[in-house]
Amino acid sequence: QGKVQRGQELLKKGLSLSPTNSSTKYHLAVALARSGDNAGARKLLEELLATRQNFPQLQEAKILLNQL
């Protein structure tokens, strides 16, 4: 129904406004993975985890990266 695509658009806009927001990056990676863009999701997760920042979805991000 286009919800994932719309979500991606909103998350990308949010990320452009706050490029260091780890939670937004994580949720964008989830949306990318759900839309079939595993390479894009993997790249974003790898960049996110390389920062070694602590954020609420840290464990979920590690799990998702391992699943991709």
DSSP file (Angstrom, degrees, kcal/mol; ACC not computed):
  #  RESIDUE AA STRUCTURE BP1 BP2  ACC     N-H-->O    O-->H-N    N-H-->O    O-->H-N    TCO  KAPPA ALPHA  PHI   PSI    X-CA   Y-CA   Z-CA
    1    1 A Q              0   0    0      0, 0.0     0, 0.0     0, 0.0     0, 0.0   0.000 360.0 360.0 360.0   8.7    0.0    0.0    0.0
    2    2 A G     >  +     0   0    0      3,-0.0     4,-2.5     1,-0.0     5,-0.2   0.521 360.0 124.0  82.8   3.7    3.0    2.2   -0.2
    3    3 A K  H  > S+     0   0    0      2,-0.2     4,-2.6     1,-0.2     5,-0.2   0.890  73.6  49.0 -67.2 -38.3    3.4    2.6    3.5
    4    4 A V  H  > S+     0   0    0      2,-0.2     4,-2.5     1,-0.2    -1,-0.2   0.923 112.7  48.2 -66.4 -42.9    7.0    1.4    3.6
    5    5 A Q  H  > S+     0   0    0      2,-0.2     4,-2.1     1,-0.2    -2,-0.2   0.924 113.4  47.0 -63.4 -43.9    7.9    3.7    0.7
    6    6 A R  H  X S+     0   0    0     -4,-2.5     4,-2.3     1,-0.2    -2,-0.2   0.905 111.3  52.5 -64.0 -41.2    6.2    6.7    2.5
    7    7 A G  H  X S+     0   0    0     -4,-2.6     4,-2.7    -5,-0.2    -1,-0.2   0.907 107.4  51.7 -60.4 -42.3    7.9    5.7    5.7
    8    8 A Q  H  X S+     0   0    0     -4,-2.5     4,-2.7     1,-0.2     5,-0.2   0.915 108.7  51.3 -60.4 -43.0   11.3    5.7    4.0
    9    9 A E  H  X S+     0   0    0     -4,-2.1     4,-2.0     1,-0.2    -2,-0.2   0.927 112.6  45.3 -60.4 -45.4   10.6    9.2    2.6
   10   10 A L  H  X S+     0   0    0     -4,-2.3     4,-2.6     2,-0.2    -2,-0.2   0.898 113.7  49.1 -66.7 -40.6    9.8   10.5    6.0
   11   11 A L  H  X S+     0   0    0     -4,-2.7     4,-2.6     2,-0.2    -2,-0.2   0.896 110.2  50.9 -67.1 -39.4   12.7    8.8    7.7
   12   12 A K  H  X S+     0   0    0     -4,-2.7     4,-1.9     2,-0.2    -1,-0.2   0.899 111.4  48.7 -63.7 -39.4   15.1   10.1    5.0
   13   13 A K  H  X S+     0   0    0     -4,-2.0     4,-1.5    -5,-0.2    -2,-0.2   0.929 112.1  48.7 -64.9 -44.7   13.7   13.6    5.6
   14   14 A G  H  X S+     0   0    0     -4,-2.6     4,-1.7     1,-0.2    -2,-0.2   0.891 110.5  51.1 -61.1 -39.6   14.1   13.2    9.4
   15   15 A L  H  < S+     0   0    0     -4,-2.6    -1,-0.2     1,-0.2    -2,-0.2   0.846 105.8  54.9 -68.0 -34.0   17.7   12.0    8.9
   16   16 A S  H  < S+     0   0    0     -4,-1.9    -1,-0.2     1,-0.2    -2,-0.2   0.830 111.7  45.1 -68.0 -29.6   18.5   15.0    6.7
   17   17 A L  H  < S+     0   0    0     -4,-1.5    -2,-0.2     1,-0.2    -1,-0.2   0.774 132.0  20.2 -81.5 -27.9   17.3   17.2    9.6
   18   18 A S  S >< S+     0   0    0     -4,-1.7     3,-2.0    -5,-0.2    -1,-0.2  -0.622  70.1 175.9-141.2  76.9   19.2   15.2   12.2
   19   19 A P  T 3  S+     0   0    0      0, 0.0    -4,-0.1     0, 0.0    -3,-0.1   0.610  78.6  53.9 -65.6 -12.9   22.0   13.2   10.5
   20   20 A T  T 3  S+     0   0    0      4,-0.0     2,-0.9    -5,-0.0    -5,-0.1   0.345  73.5 121.7-101.7   7.2   23.4   11.8   13.8
   21   21 A N    <>  -     0   0    0     -3,-2.0     4,-1.9     1,-0.2     5,-0.2  -0.593  43.4-168.4 -76.1 105.5   20.1   10.4   15.1
   22   22 A S  H  > S+     0   0    0     -2,-0.9     4,-2.5     1,-0.2    -1,-0.2   0.862  82.8  54.5 -64.6 -38.7   20.8    6.7   15.6
   23   23 A S  H  > S+     0   0    0      1,-0.2     4,-2.5     2,-0.2    -1,-0.2   0.900 108.2  49.4 -64.2 -39.9   17.2    5.7   16.1
   24   24 A T  H  > S+     0   0    0      2,-0.2     4,-2.3     1,-0.2    -1,-0.2   0.908 110.7  50.6 -65.3 -41.5   16.2    7.3   12.8
   25   25 A K  H  X S+     0   0    0     -4,-1.9     4,-2.2     2,-0.2    -2,-0.2   0.917 110.8  49.7 -61.3 -43.0   19.0    5.5   11.0
   26   26 A Y  H  X S+     0   0    0     -4,-2.5     4,-2.2     1,-0.2    -2,-0.2   0.946 111.4  47.4 -61.2 -48.7   18.0    2.2   12.5
   27   27 A H  H  X S+     0   0    0     -4,-2.5     4,-2.2     1,-0.2    -1,-0.2   0.850 110.5  52.5 -65.4 -33.6   14.3    2.6   11.5
   28   28 A L  H  X S+     0   0    0     -4,-2.3     4,-2.6     2,-0.2    -1,-0.2   0.909 107.9  51.9 -66.2 -40.5   15.4    3.6    8.0
   29   29 A A  H  X S+     0   0    0     -4,-2.2     4,-2.5     2,-0.2    -2,-0.2   0.901 109.0  50.6 -61.0 -40.8   17.5    0.5    7.8
   30   30 A V  H  X S+     0   0    0     -4,-2.2     4,-2.5     2,-0.2    -2,-0.2   0.930 111.1  48.1 -61.8 -45.7   14.4   -1.6    8.9
   31   31 A A  H  X S+     0   0    0     -4,-2.2     4,-1.6     1,-0.2    -2,-0.2   0.899 111.0  50.7 -63.3 -40.5   12.3    0.1    6.2
   32   32 A L  H  <>S+     0   0    0     -4,-2.6     5,-2.5     1,-0.2     4,-0.4   0.928 111.1  48.5 -62.1 -44.6   15.0   -0.5    3.6
   33   33 A A  H ><5S+     0   0    0     -4,-2.5     3,-1.3     1,-0.2    -2,-0.2   0.907 109.9  52.0 -62.6 -42.0   15.1   -4.2    4.5
   34   34 A R  H 3<5S+     0   0    0     -4,-2.5    -1,-0.2     1,-0.3    -2,-0.2   0.808 108.0  51.9 -65.4 -28.9   11.4   -4.6    4.4
   35   35 A S  T 3<5S-     0   0    0     -4,-1.6    -1,-0.3    -5,-0.2    -2,-0.2   0.486 124.2-103.7 -86.9  -1.4   11.3   -3.1    0.9
   36   36 A G  T < 5S+     0   0    0     -3,-1.3     2,-1.6    -4,-0.4     3,-0.3   0.449  83.7 127.6  96.9   0.5   13.9   -5.6   -0.2
   37   37 A D     >< +     0   0    0     -5,-2.5     4,-2.3    -6,-0.2     5,-0.2  -0.517  21.6 156.9 -89.4  69.6   16.9   -3.2   -0.3
   38   38 A N  H  >  +     0   0    0     -2,-1.6     4,-2.8     1,-0.2    -1,-0.2   0.856  69.8  54.7 -64.5 -35.4   19.1   -5.4    1.9
   39   39 A A  H  > S+     0   0    0     -3,-0.3     4,-2.3     2,-0.2    -1,-0.2   0.920 110.6  45.6 -65.0 -43.0   22.3   -3.9    0.6
   40   40 A G  H  > S+     0   0    0      2,-0.2     4,-2.2     1,-0.2    -2,-0.2   0.901 114.5  48.2 -65.4 -41.0   21.1   -0.4    1.5
   41   41 A A  H  X S+     0   0    0     -4,-2.3     4,-2.6     2,-0.2    -2,-0.2   0.921 111.8  49.7 -64.5 -44.2   20.0   -1.6    4.9
   42   42 A R  H  X S+     0   0    0     -4,-2.8     4,-2.8     2,-0.2     5,-0.2   0.922 110.7  49.8 -60.9 -45.6   23.2   -3.4    5.5
   43   43 A K  H  X S+     0   0    0     -4,-2.3     4,-2.3     1,-0.2    -1,-0.2   0.927 112.6  46.7 -61.0 -45.7   25.3   -0.4    4.6
   44   44 A L  H  X S+     0   0    0     -4,-2.2     4,-2.5     1,-0.2    -1,-0.2   0.908 113.6  48.1 -64.5 -42.6   23.3    1.9    6.9
   45   45 A L  H  X S+     0   0    0     -4,-2.6     4,-3.0     2,-0.2     5,-0.2   0.901 110.7  51.1 -65.5 -40.8   23.5   -0.6    9.8
   46   46 A E  H  X S+     0   0    0     -4,-2.8     4,-1.7     2,-0.2    -2,-0.2   0.918 112.5  46.4 -62.9 -42.4   27.2   -1.1    9.4
   47   47 A E  H  X S+     0   0    0     -4,-2.3     4,-0.7    -5,-0.2    -2,-0.2   0.918 114.1  49.1 -63.0 -43.5   27.7    2.7    9.4
   48   48 A L  H ><>S+     0   0    0     -4,-2.5     3,-0.9     1,-0.2     5,-0.6   0.932 113.2  44.5 -62.6 -48.2   25.5    3.0   12.4
   49   49 A L  H ><5S+     0   0    0     -4,-3.0     3,-1.2     1,-0.2    -1,-0.2   0.773 103.5  65.7 -71.5 -25.1   27.2    0.3   14.4
   50   50 A A  H 3<5S+     0   0    0     -4,-1.7    -1,-0.2     1,-0.2    -2,-0.2   0.740  91.7  63.8 -67.5 -21.7   30.7    1.6   13.5
   51   51 A T  T <<5S-     0   0    0     -3,-0.9    -1,-0.2    -4,-0.7    -2,-0.2   0.696  95.4-144.7 -74.2 -17.3   29.9    4.7   15.5
   52   52 A R  T < 5 +     0   0    0     -3,-1.2     2,-0.2    -4,-0.3    -3,-0.1   0.740  43.1 154.8  57.3  25.4   29.7    2.6   18.6
   53   53 A Q      < -     0   0    0     -5,-0.6     2,-0.5     1,-0.0    -1,-0.2  -0.561  44.5-124.8 -79.1 146.5   27.0    4.9   19.9
   54   54 A N        +     0   0    0     -2,-0.2   -32,-0.1    -3,-0.1    -1,-0.0  -0.808  41.6 158.8 -91.2 131.2   24.5    3.5   22.4
   55   55 A F    >   -     0   0    0     -2,-0.5     3,-1.9   -33,-0.1     4,-0.2  -0.967  53.1 -99.3-148.7 160.5   20.9    3.9   21.4
   56   56 A P  T 3  S+     0   0    0      0, 0.0     3,-0.3     0, 0.0     4,-0.2   0.781 119.5  45.4 -56.3 -32.0   17.6    2.1   22.4
   57   57 A Q  T 3> S+     0   0    0      1,-0.2     4,-2.5     2,-0.1     5,-0.2   0.103  75.5 118.9 -99.7  22.7   17.6   -0.2   19.3
   58   58 A L  H <> S+     0   0    0     -3,-1.9     4,-2.0     1,-0.2    -1,-0.2   0.916  77.8  43.9 -56.2 -49.7   21.2   -1.3   19.5
   59   59 A Q  H  > S+     0   0    0     -3,-0.3     4,-2.3    -4,-0.2    -1,-0.2   0.899 113.4  51.3 -65.1 -40.3   20.5   -5.0   20.0
   60   60 A E  H  > S+     0   0    0      1,-0.2     4,-2.8     2,-0.2    -1,-0.2   0.877 108.1  53.4 -63.6 -36.6   17.8   -5.0   17.3
   61   61 A A  H  X S+     0   0    0     -4,-2.5     4,-2.4     2,-0.2    -1,-0.2   0.906 109.1  48.3 -64.8 -41.7   20.2   -3.4   14.9
   62   62 A K  H  X S+     0   0    0     -4,-2.0     4,-2.0     2,-0.2    -2,-0.2   0.907 112.6  48.7 -63.6 -42.0   22.8   -6.1   15.5
   63   63 A I  H  X S+     0   0    0     -4,-2.3     4,-1.4     2,-0.2    -2,-0.2   0.934 111.6  48.7 -63.9 -46.9   20.3   -8.8   15.0
   64   64 A L  H  X S+     0   0    0     -4,-2.8     4,-1.1     1,-0.2     3,-0.4   0.913 109.5  52.4 -61.7 -42.4   19.0   -7.3   11.8
   65   65 A L  H >< S+     0   0    0     -4,-2.4     3,-0.6     1,-0.2    -1,-0.2   0.908 108.7  50.6 -60.7 -41.1   22.5   -6.9   10.4
   66   66 A N  H 3< S+     0   0    0     -4,-2.0    -1,-0.2     1,-0.2    -2,-0.2   0.781 108.8  53.0 -66.8 -25.6   23.2  -10.6   11.2
   67   67 A Q  H 3<        0   0    0     -4,-1.4    -1,-0.2    -3,-0.4    -2,-0.2   0.683 360.0 360.0 -81.8 -18.9   19.9  -11.5    9.3
   68   68 A L    <<        0   0    0     -4,-1.1    -1,-0.2    -3,-0.6    -2,-0.2   0.476 360.0 360.0 -83.9 360.0   20.8   -9.6    6.2
